[in-house]
C-alpha cells in the first residue's frame, strides 16, 4: 500500500477533495481550523495544510499482520 500526499494531477486533487467534503457533510470533524462553514472549502483547506492523503489503487493492498492483541506487526 502506498500512501500519497502529493497529487499527480488536478483531477485527482478534485476527486480527493470531493470525497473529503462528502465525509464532512456526513458528520466528520474538520482537521484544521477554518473560518468557512462550507464542506468543499474546508476540504480544500485540509489538503493545503497537508492533512489529507490517499491510497493509490494501482498498488496492491496487502493486509498487515496482526498479533493476538490486535496490534499490527511492523516488519523492518
VMD Tcl script that draws the C-alpha trace (Angstrom):
set ca {
  {0.00 0.00 0.00}
  {1.38 3.39 -0.93}
  {0.02 6.47 0.80}
  {0.33 9.63 -1.29}
  {0.26 13.19 -0.01}
  {1.22 14.90 -3.28}
  {-1.22 14.93 -6.17}
  {-0.11 13.85 -9.63}
  {-2.93 15.79 -11.33}
  {-5.54 18.42 -10.58}
  {-8.21 15.85 -11.41}
  {-7.07 13.56 -8.58}
  {-6.93 16.53 -6.20}
  {-10.55 17.40 -7.04}
  {-11.66 13.79 -6.53}
  {-9.97 13.61 -3.12}
  {-11.43 16.97 -2.09}
  {-14.92 15.90 -3.17}
  {-14.70 12.67 -1.20}
  {-13.45 14.53 1.89}
  {-16.23 17.14 1.52}
  {-18.75 14.30 1.46}
  {-17.25 12.92 4.68}
  {-17.52 16.35 6.29}
  {-21.16 16.66 5.24}
  {-21.85 13.28 6.83}
  {-20.56 14.42 10.21}
  {-16.75 14.09 10.23}
  {-14.95 16.81 12.12}
  {-12.57 19.17 10.35}
  {-8.84 18.50 10.68}
  {-7.90 22.19 10.51}
  {-9.33 25.36 12.00}
  {-11.05 27.42 9.32}
  {-13.47 30.31 9.12}
  {-15.53 28.61 6.41}
  {-18.62 26.55 7.06}
  {-18.76 25.05 3.56}
  {-17.57 21.46 3.28}
  {-15.81 22.00 -0.07}
  {-13.76 24.90 1.27}
  {-12.86 23.03 4.47}
  {-11.71 20.04 2.37}
  {-9.53 22.36 0.26}
  {-8.04 23.91 3.39}
  {-7.24 20.46 4.77}
  {-5.50 19.48 1.53}
  {-3.46 22.71 1.51}
  {-2.43 22.04 5.13}
  {-1.21 18.55 4.18}
  {-3.73 16.77 6.41}
  {-5.28 14.67 3.64}
  {-3.64 11.70 1.95}
  {-4.92 8.96 -0.31}
  {-4.10 5.37 -1.23}
  {-3.16 4.57 -4.80}
  {-5.25 1.72 -6.18}
  {-2.73 0.57 -8.78}
  {-0.50 -0.67 -5.97}
  {-1.83 -3.93 -4.50}
  {-3.11 -3.59 -0.94}
  {-1.51 -6.03 1.48}
  {-3.29 -6.77 4.74}
  {-0.85 -6.21 7.62}
  {-0.02 -8.99 10.06}
  {-1.79 -8.58 13.41}
  {-0.75 -10.08 16.73}
  {-3.17 -11.57 19.29}
  {-3.78 -8.13 20.88}
  {-4.95 -6.68 17.57}
  {-1.83 -4.58 17.06}
  {-0.16 -4.50 13.63}
  {3.22 -6.19 13.35}
  {5.71 -3.83 11.71}
  {8.45 -5.65 9.83}
  {11.65 -3.77 9.18}
}
mol new
graphics top color blue
foreach p $ca { graphics top sphere $p radius 0.5 }
foreach p [lrange $ca 0 end-1] q [lrange $ca 1 end] { graphics top cylinder $p $q radius 0.2 }
display resetview
